[in-house]
């Protein structure tokens, strides 16, 4: 018991958490004049510069923001590695409410751009929750290390459609594994989160004839989706209690936890949210024991980072779609590996990602 208490206390400190997640660097940015409070976490740069989006969220505490950015940046390392692209993992969070005007201002985002620029390309930013191509345009005034800029500035624009496309393909591959057929027609899919990615995913599901359930904490997003597609709106508090074939978390992470997993009535979990498992080992194993097929989030939601990466090396929409389409076969590969080794699908995906990172690290050491 004493050892556990000491370990938990250590992991609450900054360097304790860096040791736990094996990060290279954490940078804090603050500007009293603009209200900027940001944290940039660089997890791993073996494969290339650390790329990951900038998220703005009204965190309950700075401690919560730090934990989120550490988990998110680690996930980006695995996301790029398993996708076969030459990027490391990083992420940034801003503390604030993206719906307030002060957090939409040019001066705030240019101030943040200066923080990104200070890292000299070790971290490359892009869009995430609460940000759009407009914010990327402001950031680009202060640094070249930003992707997802509007097309009129030579960028690839919003990566959300590609993120949704990869998630959709991962969902179809999961259906193939679970039911022997990848058709989603008639399947009841609970989409939690109707933001950029969730909205595009709903579009794909609607075209295939799925029964779509949707929930979001913002009423205007629900209204927009309901005008465009036939959906059943589920109150946020009831998401885990409804009957569904597929649960698609597309909002924030850690929705698979002690309180929710036992309630879930689904055969597949396949969504775009990052870090869906509150505890990777414990909750991954519970899903395995319950025979719920879990599509690893950093595997199937990689379409966005693939899209942004190609902006760095030479973008074409055709190439972006072709590279993202590999997610389907890779998802089936992960399921086969997990079954063969009797491990969770999440662990199988991590192992595959780490194998690539270790192989390239050894190769670089010889040069």
Buried (B, 14 or more C-beta within 10 A) or exposed (E): EEEEEEEEEEEEEEEBBBEEBEBBBBBEBEBEEBBBBBBBBBBBBBBBBBBBBBBBBBBEEEEEBBBBBBBBBBBBBBBBBBBEBBBBBBBBBBBBEBEEEEBBBEBBBBBBBBBBBBBEEBBBBBBBBBBBBBBBBBBBEBBEBBBBBBEEEEBBBBBBBBBBBBBBBBBBBBBBBBBEEBEBEEBBBBBBBBBBBBBBBBBBBBEBEBBBBBBBEEEEBBEBBBEEBEBEBBEEEEBBEBEBBBBBBBBBBBBBBEEBBEEBBBBBBBBBBBBBBBEBEEBBBBBBEEEBBBBBBBBBBBBBBBBBBBBBEEBEEEBBBEBBEBBBEBBBBBBEBBEEEEBBBBBBBBBBBBEBBEEBEEEEEEE
